[in-house]
């Protein structure tokens, strides 16, 4: 019986390394939370929603994408992490809310396309700051376009609008 050639293990090793990416994203999320809330000692508790309510939400809450951020007994705010489609791939983004569920920070964590990465600029993302569950955003009316990043702008704006609608529903239902 012949043993497997060492070069046959390379695809397997590469596949394992591909699954390490979420840890890097996780580190970026934690770093952004620390910076935004100016805390080092905090916990992120997943928020779970009933299946019945989740079917009515524009953005689905999985128990792995919406978190309550606490320090001691007080709620500092909320973190939402998700992916949105770009032209051929998806990008990872983070939205941080204060305790009253108002957006205080947005960040594109990983952008995987050659074009459209300008949506990750602080200047463009600041358009979402201060928005709440009662606000709507639309790339045709109140969000600036970026030349060469139309697909990403529309995708991020639609994702943010769906998230804001979801936050509004969760607040109305007493879930936040």
N, CA, C and O of each residue as an XYZ file, in Angstrom:
704
protein
N       0.841     -1.182      0.000
C       0.000      0.000      0.000
C       0.880      1.237      0.000
O       1.775      1.367      0.836
N       0.634      2.135     -0.922
C       1.444      3.346     -1.031
C       0.890      4.426     -0.110
O      -0.317      4.507      0.115
N       1.773      5.241      0.412
C       1.325      6.354      1.251
C       0.966      7.541      0.364
O       1.447      7.663     -0.762
N       0.127      8.396      0.886
C      -0.301      9.586      0.145
C       0.879     10.505     -0.079
O       1.736     10.676      0.787
N       0.901     11.076     -1.231
C       1.970     12.027     -1.564
C       1.782     13.308     -0.759
O       0.646     13.737     -0.558
N       2.861     13.927     -0.294
C       2.734     15.159      0.509
C       2.008     16.281     -0.226
O       1.294     17.065      0.401
N       2.177     16.370     -1.538
C       1.529     17.466     -2.269
C       0.013     17.314     -2.323
O      -0.690     18.286     -2.599
N      -0.499     16.123     -2.066
C      -1.947     15.937     -2.021
C      -2.558     16.573     -0.779
O      -3.759     16.841     -0.742
N      -1.737     16.814      0.233
C      -2.223     17.425      1.468
C      -2.380     18.934      1.336
O      -3.076     19.555      2.139
N      -1.748     19.524      0.345
C      -1.779     20.984      0.195
C      -3.206     21.513      0.031
O      -3.562     22.468      0.721
N      -4.048     20.939     -0.852
C      -5.420     21.465     -0.940
C      -6.176     21.357      0.387
O      -6.953     22.244      0.740
N      -5.943     20.266      1.115
C      -6.601     20.094      2.406
C      -6.161     21.174      3.395
O      -6.989     21.735      4.113
N      -4.872     21.462      3.431
C      -4.343     22.499      4.329
C      -4.901     23.863      3.947
O      -5.284     24.649      4.814
N      -4.947     24.142      2.642
C      -5.508     25.421      2.195
C      -6.972     25.547      2.572
O      -7.432     26.629      2.937
N      -7.710     24.441      2.486
C      -9.111     24.469      2.867
C      -9.256     24.782      4.355
O     -10.128     25.558      4.745
N      -8.408     24.183      5.181
C      -8.450     24.468      6.618
C      -8.119     25.921      6.910
O      -8.744     26.540      7.771
N      -7.145     26.469      6.203
C      -6.773     27.872      6.413
C      -7.899     28.810      6.019
O      -8.050     29.878      6.612
N      -8.690     28.428      5.028
C      -9.814     29.270      4.598
C     -10.822     29.455      5.717
O     -11.473     30.497      5.799
N     -10.963     28.446      6.589
C     -11.917     28.544      7.684
C     -11.383     29.370      8.840
O     -12.114     29.601      9.804
N     -10.143     29.822      8.782
C      -9.576     30.656      9.841
C      -9.994     32.116      9.680
O      -9.845     32.906     10.612
N     -10.516     32.483      8.509
C     -10.881     33.875      8.242
C     -11.867     34.457      9.249
O     -11.673     35.598      9.669
N     -12.922     33.734      9.666
C     -13.850     34.336     10.617
C     -13.189     34.768     11.917
O     -13.640     35.736     12.531
N     -12.143     34.091     12.356
C     -11.450     34.507     13.570
C     -10.840     35.892     13.385
O     -10.875     36.722     14.294
N     -10.286     36.131     12.208
C      -9.715     37.453     11.920
C     -10.816     38.508     11.924
O     -10.640     39.596     12.473
N     -11.935     38.186     11.317
C     -13.061     39.113     11.321
C     -13.524     39.343     12.752
O     -13.809     40.474     13.146
N     -13.598     38.273     13.524
C     -13.976     38.379     14.930
C     -13.065     39.336     15.675
O     -13.535     40.155     16.465
N     -11.771     39.241     15.431
C     -10.808     40.138     16.072
C     -11.090     41.585     15.681
O     -10.998     42.491     16.509
N     -11.430     41.786     14.430
C     -11.733     43.144     13.965
C     -12.996     43.679     14.627
O     -13.064     44.857     14.978
N     -13.993     42.818     14.797
C     -15.232     43.222     15.461
C     -14.923     43.635     16.897
O     -15.345     44.703     17.340
N     -14.193     42.800     17.622
C     -13.857     43.095     19.015
C     -13.043     44.381     19.136
O     -13.282     45.190     20.032
N     -12.094     44.563     18.240
C     -11.266     45.780     18.247
C     -12.121     47.026     18.023
O     -11.922     48.053     18.671
N     -13.068     46.922     17.103
C     -13.932     48.065     16.795
C     -14.865     48.375     17.967
O     -15.129     49.541     18.259
N     -15.359     47.343     18.631
C     -16.208     47.543     19.810
C     -15.414     48.238     20.911
O     -15.894     49.196     21.517
N     -14.200     47.755     21.169
C     -13.347     48.374     22.191
C     -13.109     49.849     21.894
O     -13.210     50.700     22.778
N     -12.792     50.133     20.639
C     -12.496     51.514     20.239
C     -13.734     52.403     20.321
O     -13.662     53.520     20.832
N     -14.853     51.918     19.828
C     -16.071     52.723     19.782
C     -16.609     53.022     21.176
O     -16.973     54.159     21.475
N     -16.658     52.003     22.026
C     -17.235     52.170     23.360
C     -16.191     52.522     24.417
O     -16.524     52.724     25.584
N     -14.930     52.592     24.001
C     -13.807     52.935     24.889
C     -13.802     52.059     26.135
O     -13.704     52.550     27.259
N     -13.910     50.739     25.909
C     -13.875     49.753     26.986
C     -12.976     48.599     26.574
O     -12.776     48.327     25.390
N     -12.446     47.936     27.577
C     -11.653     46.749     27.317
C     -12.383     45.519     27.852
O     -12.324     44.441     27.261
N     -13.064     45.697     28.969
C     -13.764     44.593     29.609
C     -15.260     44.689     29.296
O     -15.969     45.517     29.867
N     -15.728     43.841     28.390
C     -17.131     43.849     27.997
C     -17.517     42.439     27.564
O     -16.657     41.591     27.327
N     -18.805     42.207     27.465
C     -19.289     40.943     26.930
C     -20.249     41.233     25.785
O     -20.923     42.263     25.750
N     -20.287     40.299     24.861
C     -21.218     40.382     23.735
C     -22.146     39.182     23.836
O     -21.741     38.038     23.629
N     -23.402     39.472     24.161
C     -24.395     38.414     24.333
C     -25.255     38.328     23.081
O     -25.868     39.320     22.687
N     -25.313     37.155     22.446
C     -26.136     37.022     21.238
C     -27.612     37.252     21.550
O     -28.122     36.828     22.587
N     -28.274     37.926     20.638
C     -29.711     38.160     20.761
C     -30.406     37.156     19.859
O     -30.138     37.083     18.660
N     -31.298     36.389     20.453
C     -32.038     35.411     19.668
C     -33.491     35.863     19.536
O     -34.058     36.489     20.431
N     -34.054     35.530     18.411
C     -35.409     35.947     18.063
C     -36.204     34.680     17.738
O     -35.653     33.722     17.196
N     -37.476     34.677     18.063
C     -38.307     33.518     17.734
C     -38.392     33.356     16.211
O     -38.301     34.334     15.469
N     -38.563     32.139     15.765
C     -38.680     31.871     14.330
C     -39.855     32.614     13.718
O     -39.770     33.102     12.591
N     -40.947     32.699     14.458
C     -42.134     33.390     13.965
C     -41.842     34.865     13.678
O     -42.211     35.388     12.626
N     -41.178     35.525     14.623
C     -40.823     36.931     14.432
C     -39.763     37.078     13.341
O     -39.824     38.005     12.533
N     -38.804     36.174     13.320
C     -37.713     36.253     12.348
C     -38.215     36.193     10.909
O     -37.617     36.803     10.023
N     -39.291     35.475     10.668
C     -39.826     35.391      9.304
C     -40.390     36.727      8.832
O     -40.543     36.950      7.631
N     -40.697     37.612      9.771
C     -41.270     38.922      9.431
C     -40.217     40.020      9.304
O     -40.538     41.157      8.958
N     -38.963     39.678      9.584
C     -37.898     40.681      9.573
C     -37.219     40.771      8.217
O     -36.947     39.742      7.598
N     -36.938     41.988      7.738
C     -36.200     42.142      6.476
C     -34.778     41.580      6.559
O     -34.270     41.033      5.580
N     -34.136     41.713      7.719
C     -32.819     41.138      7.959
C     -32.989     40.040      8.989
O     -33.489     40.282     10.088
N     -32.576     38.837      8.638
C     -32.747     37.705      9.540
C     -31.720     37.754     10.670
O     -30.542     38.032     10.446
N     -32.185     37.483     11.872
C     -31.327     37.451     13.058
C     -31.046     35.982     13.364
O     -31.964     35.197     13.598
N     -29.764     35.628     13.359
C     -29.393     34.220     13.447
C     -28.923     33.789     14.832
O     -28.724     32.596     15.061
N     -28.745     34.706     15.743
C     -28.117     34.367     17.014
C     -26.606     34.491     16.928
O     -25.903     34.342     17.928
N     -26.105     34.766     15.714
C     -24.671     34.955     15.496
C     -24.371     36.267     14.785
O     -23.240     36.496     14.356
N     -25.378     37.133     14.656
C     -25.112     38.387     13.952
C     -25.578     39.633     14.712
O     -25.212     40.745     14.329
N     -26.367     39.484     15.765
C     -26.812     40.625     16.560
C     -26.482     40.351     18.026
O     -26.853     39.319     18.584
N     -25.776     41.300     18.631
C     -25.297     41.117     20.002
C     -25.612     42.330     20.865
O     -25.600     43.467     20.395
N     -25.893     42.066     22.134
C     -26.012     43.117     23.150
C     -24.625     43.235     23.775
O     -24.041     42.238     24.201
N     -24.104     44.452     23.828
C     -22.782     44.695     24.406
C     -22.991     45.239     25.809
O     -23.642     46.267     25.996
N     -22.432     44.542     26.796
C     -22.596     44.953     28.184
C     -21.251     45.071     28.873
O     -20.283     44.397     28.520
N     -21.221     45.935     29.852
C     -20.085     46.054     30.762
C     -20.685     46.062     32.157
O     -21.410     46.987     32.525
N     -20.382     45.031     32.928
C     -21.032     44.900     34.227
C     -22.511     44.643     34.018
O     -22.894     43.748     33.265
N     -23.337     45.425     34.681
C     -24.787     45.257     34.563
C     -25.424     46.210     33.554
O     -26.639     46.184     33.360
N     -24.618     47.044     32.914
C     -25.215     48.039     32.015
C     -25.010     47.683     30.540
O     -23.970     47.156     30.143
N     -26.024     47.986     29.755
C     -25.956     47.790     28.312
C     -25.284     49.008     27.694
O     -25.758     50.136     27.835
N     -24.166     48.759     27.003
C     -23.466     49.839     26.309
C     -24.103     50.102     24.947
O     -24.203     51.246     24.502
N     -24.528     49.031     24.301
C     -25.095     49.167     22.975
C     -25.290     47.813     22.333
O     -25.431     46.792     23.007
N     -25.293     47.832     20.992
C     -25.553     46.627     20.221
C     -24.596     46.577     19.044
O     -24.166     47.608     18.529
N     -24.270     45.358     18.627
C     -23.411     45.153     17.470
C     -24.122     44.241     16.490
O     -24.712     43.233     16.880
N     -24.064     44.598     15.225
C     -24.622     43.765     14.167
C     -23.532     43.512     13.150
O     -22.889     44.447     12.673
N     -23.326     42.251     12.819
C     -22.306     41.845     11.866
C     -22.959     41.011     10.778
O     -23.746     40.112     11.072
N     -22.634     41.306      9.510
C     -23.227     40.539      8.417
C     -22.368     40.678      7.169
O     -21.319     41.321      7.180
N     -22.842     40.060      6.099
C     -22.219     40.177      4.793
C     -23.242     40.734      3.823
O     -24.444     40.513      3.966
N     -22.744     41.459      2.835
C     -23.595     41.971      1.766
C     -22.909     41.662      0.440
O     -21.681     41.617      0.374
N     -23.686     41.451     -0.610
C     -23.074     41.097     -1.900
C     -22.469     42.315     -2.602
O     -23.011     43.420     -2.553
N     -21.340     42.080     -3.248
C     -20.787     43.070     -4.174
C     -20.935     42.447     -5.570
O     -21.808     41.602     -5.765
N     -20.126     42.831     -6.517
C     -20.337     42.338     -7.886
C     -20.197     40.818     -7.990
O     -21.080     40.154     -8.533
N     -19.102     40.264     -7.476
C     -18.883     38.816     -7.597
C     -18.624     38.135     -6.263
O     -18.524     36.909     -6.217
N     -18.515     38.873     -5.201
C     -18.207     38.303     -3.886
C     -19.113     38.955     -2.847
O     -20.093     39.617     -3.188
N     -18.775     38.758     -1.588
C     -19.489     39.407     -0.494
C     -18.480     40.164      0.346
O     -17.302     39.810      0.391
N     -18.954     41.215      1.014
C     -18.090     41.936      1.944
C     -18.695     41.865      3.339
O     -19.911     41.773      3.503
N     -17.821     41.910      4.339
C     -18.235     41.850      5.738
C     -18.341     43.266      6.275
O     -17.476     44.104      6.020
N     -19.402     43.525      7.017
C     -19.558     44.848      7.609
C     -20.069     44.740      9.037
O     -20.641     43.727      9.439
N     -19.852     45.796      9.784
C     -20.239     45.872     11.184
C     -20.987     47.172     11.413
O     -20.602     48.218     10.892
N     -22.064     47.105     12.198
C     -22.807     48.293     12.597
C     -22.901     48.278     14.110
O     -23.336     47.289     14.701
N     -22.495     49.372     14.739
C     -22.579     49.486     16.189
C     -23.611     50.544     16.549
O     -23.645     51.635     15.981
N     -24.449     50.181     17.512
C     -25.518     51.051     17.992
C     -25.233     51.413     19.445
O     -24.624     50.629     20.173
N     -25.669     52.593     19.869
C     -25.570     52.942     21.282
C     -26.721     52.286     22.041
O     -27.491     51.519     21.463
N     -26.838     52.582     23.320
C     -27.868     51.971     24.156
C     -29.286     52.307     23.744
O     -30.216     51.559     24.046
N     -29.462     53.434     23.049
C     -30.805     53.796     22.572
C     -31.045     53.294     21.147
O     -32.027     53.674     20.509
N     -30.161     52.455     20.658
C     -30.228     51.807     19.347
C     -30.155     52.822     18.207
O     -30.932     52.773     17.254
N     -29.217     53.723     18.330
C     -28.899     54.697     17.285
C     -27.507     54.341     16.762
O     -26.608     54.057     17.553
N     -27.319     54.352     15.448
C     -26.026     53.978     14.865
C     -24.956     54.973     15.295
O     -25.104     56.184     15.130
N     -23.873     54.429     15.852
C     -22.749     55.275     16.261
C     -21.467     54.934     15.512
O     -20.490     55.680     15.579
N     -21.468     53.803     14.795
C     -20.286     53.444     14.014
C     -20.672     52.398     12.975
O     -21.461     51.494     13.251
N     -20.115     52.532     11.794
C     -20.242     51.514     10.749
C     -18.859     51.269     10.183
O     -18.041     52.184     10.093
N     -18.610     50.044      9.807
C     -17.281     49.724      9.279
C     -17.400     48.553      8.307
O     -18.062     47.557      8.595
N     -16.751     48.688      7.157
C     -16.591     47.560      6.243
C     -15.329     46.856      6.710
O     -14.234     47.413      6.634
N     -15.485     45.635      7.192
C     -14.373     44.901      7.785
C     -13.497     44.221      6.743
O     -12.270     44.286      6.821
N     -14.114     43.580      5.783
C     -13.373     42.888      4.725
C     -14.095     43.136      3.413
O     -15.277     42.821      3.269
N     -13.365     43.708      2.450
C     -13.915     43.932      1.117
C     -13.108     43.083      0.150
O     -11.881     43.182      0.123
N     -13.763     42.256     -0.637
C     -13.076     41.238     -1.429
C     -13.062     41.511     -2.934
O     -12.742     40.609     -3.708
N     -13.389     42.690     -3.355
C     -13.431     43.014     -4.782
C     -12.313     43.982     -5.135
O     -11.747     44.653     -4.272
N     -12.014     44.035     -6.417
C     -11.002     44.971     -6.896
C     -11.555     46.396     -6.950
O     -10.832     47.359     -6.696
N     -12.837     46.521     -7.280
C     -13.471     47.835     -7.391
C     -14.584     47.974     -6.355
O     -15.182     46.982     -5.938
N     -14.851     49.189     -5.951
C     -15.967     49.456     -5.052
C     -15.594     49.574     -3.591
O     -16.450     49.863     -2.755
N     -14.340     49.357     -3.272
C     -13.899     49.406     -1.879
C     -14.051     50.770     -1.227
O     -13.892     50.900     -0.013
N     -14.358     51.783     -2.020
C     -14.553     53.131     -1.466
C     -15.715     53.192     -0.477
O     -15.807     54.135      0.308
N     -16.595     52.205     -0.507
C     -17.693     52.211      0.461
C     -17.167     52.026      1.881
O     -17.887     52.277      2.847
N     -15.934     51.595      2.009
C     -15.335     51.429      3.330
C     -14.769     52.707      3.914
O     -14.273     52.704      5.040
N     -14.834     53.806      3.163
C     -14.268     55.058      3.672
C     -15.144     55.639      4.783
O     -16.372     55.575      4.727
N     -14.493     56.198      5.777
C     -15.224     56.813      6.896
C     -16.131     57.918      6.397
O     -17.233     58.109      6.909
N     -15.665     58.641      5.399
C     -16.440     59.762      4.861
C     -17.783     59.289      4.306
O     -18.815     59.911      4.557
N     -17.768     58.186      3.551
C     -19.018     57.680      2.983
C     -19.891     57.036      4.056
O     -21.101     57.261      4.082
N     -19.298     56.244      4.933
C     -20.055     55.521      5.959
C     -20.691     56.441      6.998
O     -21.670     56.058      7.640
N     -20.150     57.649      7.174
C     -20.716     58.544      8.192
C     -22.148     58.974      7.864
O     -22.840     59.523      8.721
N     -22.595     58.727      6.628
C     -23.979     59.041      6.259
C     -24.995     58.244      7.077
O     -26.149     58.651      7.214
N     -24.557     57.104      7.620
C     -25.458     56.242      8.381
C     -25.490     56.581      9.868
O     -26.376     56.122     10.589
N     -24.537     57.374     10.329
C     -24.466     57.699     11.752
C     -25.706     58.457     12.199
O     -26.197     59.345     11.502
N     -26.198     58.093     13.364
C     -27.371     58.750     13.920
C     -28.693     58.158     13.474
O     -29.743     58.526     14.000
N     -28.662     57.252     12.518
C     -29.900     56.634     12.036
C     -30.431     55.659     13.085
O     -29.672     55.046     13.835
N     -31.755     55.535     13.113
C     -32.432     54.651     14.064
C     -33.413     53.761     13.310
O     -33.526     53.839     12.087
N     -34.111     52.925     14.047
C     -35.106     52.041     13.449
C     -36.237     52.768     12.763
O     -36.965     52.157     11.981
N     -36.411     54.037     13.023
C     -37.461     54.815     12.377
C     -37.024     55.484     11.096
O     -37.841     56.106     10.417
N     -35.744     55.371     10.744
C     -35.215     56.026      9.547
C     -35.160     55.058      8.368
O     -35.045     53.845      8.549
N     -35.245     55.608      7.169
C     -35.048     54.839      5.941
C     -33.879     55.447      5.189
O     -33.686     56.662      5.199
N     -33.100     54.594      4.536
C     -31.998     55.067      3.696
C     -32.168     54.474      2.307
O     -32.640     53.349      2.145
N     -31.773     55.261      1.306
C     -31.941     54.851     -0.074
C     -30.867     55.524     -0.908
O     -30.628     56.723     -0.768
N     -30.221     54.761     -1.771
C     -29.144     55.324     -2.589
C     -29.662     56.257     -3.674
O     -28.876     56.948     -4.321
N     -30.968     56.285     -3.879
C     -31.545     57.185     -4.874
C     -31.916     58.537     -4.268
O     -32.012     59.536     -4.981
N     -32.127     58.566     -2.932
C     -32.638     59.792     -2.324
C     -31.710     60.412     -1.276
O     -31.429     61.608     -1.349
N     -31.230     59.639     -0.313
C     -30.510     60.285      0.786
C     -29.149     59.689      1.110
O     -28.573     60.008      2.151
N     -28.619     58.826      0.237
C     -27.267     58.290      0.398
C     -26.489     58.601     -0.875
O     -26.958     58.322     -1.979
N     -25.301     59.178     -0.720
C     -24.487     59.582     -1.865
C     -23.982     58.390     -2.659
O     -23.636     57.353     -2.094
N     -23.943     58.550     -3.972
C     -23.382     57.541     -4.861
C     -21.861     57.683     -4.885
O     -21.313     58.721     -4.511
N     -21.199     56.630     -5.327
C     -19.749     56.666     -5.530
C     -19.495     56.135     -6.934
O     -19.877     55.011     -7.257
N     -18.853     56.940     -7.762
C     -18.533     56.512     -9.117
C     -17.632     55.280     -9.068
O     -16.612     55.274     -8.379
N     -18.013     54.246     -9.797
C     -17.233     53.020     -9.832
C     -17.579     52.030     -8.735
O     -17.008     50.941     -8.676
N     -18.517     52.403     -7.862
C     -18.895     51.509     -6.762
C     -20.414     51.383     -6.656
O     -20.952     51.177     -5.569
N     -21.091     51.505     -7.782
C     -22.555     51.525     -7.778
C     -23.160     50.281     -7.145
O     -24.072     50.385     -6.325
N     -22.664     49.109     -7.514
C     -23.224     47.861     -6.986
C     -23.019     47.792     -5.481
O     -23.944     47.444     -4.747
N     -21.827     48.116     -5.016
C     -21.529     48.058     -3.582
C     -22.308     49.110     -2.802
O     -22.784     48.834     -1.700
N     -22.442     50.296     -3.352
C     -23.230     51.349     -2.699
C     -24.673     50.893     -2.546
O     -25.255     51.000     -1.467
N     -25.244     50.385     -3.631
C     -26.636     49.931     -3.573
C     -26.800     48.769     -2.598
O     -27.785     48.710     -1.861
N     -25.855     47.860     -2.591
C     -25.924     46.703     -1.704
C     -25.816     47.111     -0.238
O     -26.611     46.672      0.592
N     -24.839     47.945      0.076
C     -24.655     48.388      1.466
C     -25.864     49.213      1.924
O     -26.337     49.054      3.050
N     -26.353     50.078      1.062
C     -27.501     50.910      1.422
C     -28.739     50.059      1.649
O     -29.474     50.286      2.609
N     -28.982     49.090      0.788
C     -30.131     48.195      0.949
C     -29.981     47.376      2.233
O     -30.952     47.192      2.967
N     -28.779     46.887      2.502
C     -28.539     46.124      3.736
C     -28.783     46.983      4.969
O     -29.372     46.526      5.948
N     -28.331     48.221      4.914
C     -28.529     49.128      6.049
C     -30.004     49.464      6.222
O     -30.488     49.534      7.352
N     -30.727     49.673      5.127
C     -32.154     49.977      5.230
C     -32.919     48.790      5.817
O     -33.789     48.964      6.671
N     -32.589     47.587      5.355
C     -33.223     46.391      5.918
C     -32.901     46.247      7.400
O     -33.772     45.893      8.195
N     -31.662     46.519      7.772
C     -31.274     46.441      9.182
C     -32.047     47.464     10.012
O     -32.538     47.137     11.093
N     -32.158     48.684      9.524
C     -32.894     49.711     10.262
C     -34.363     49.328     10.430
O     -34.938     49.526     11.500
N     -34.968     48.784      9.387
C     -36.356     48.322      9.504
C     -36.456     47.205     10.541
O     -37.386     47.179     11.347
N     -35.494     46.285     10.514
C     -35.464     45.178     11.480
C     -35.326     45.703     12.898
O     -36.026     45.246     13.802
N     -34.440     46.648     13.097
C     -34.245     47.241     14.426
C     -35.537     47.887     14.902
O     -35.911     47.741     16.066
N     -36.221     48.599     14.014
C     -37.495     49.226     14.369
C     -38.527     48.201     14.808
O     -39.235     48.411     15.793
N     -38.615     47.102     14.087
C     -39.570     46.046     14.437
C     -39.201     45.422     15.779
O     -40.068     45.207     16.626
N     -37.915     45.131     15.973
C     -37.470     44.538     17.239
C     -37.740     45.468     18.422
O     -38.100     45.011     19.507
N     -37.566     46.761     18.210
C     -37.873     47.716     19.277
C     -39.375     47.731     19.564
O     -39.792     47.720     20.722
N     -40.181     47.755     18.505
C     -41.639     47.743     18.691
C     -42.118     46.497     19.440
O     -43.083     46.555     20.202
N     -41.440     45.377     19.217
C     -41.807     44.105     19.836
C     -41.144     43.909     21.205
O     -41.318     42.867     21.837
N     -40.376     44.926     21.664
C     -39.732     44.855     22.972
C     -38.556     43.900     23.036
O     -38.199     43.430     24.116
N     -37.952     43.608     21.900
C     -36.812     42.692     21.875
C     -35.476     43.402     22.108
O     -34.478     42.750     22.414
N     -35.449     44.711     21.969
C     -34.226     45.497     22.210
C     -34.508     46.567     23.244
O     -33.615     47.340     23.592
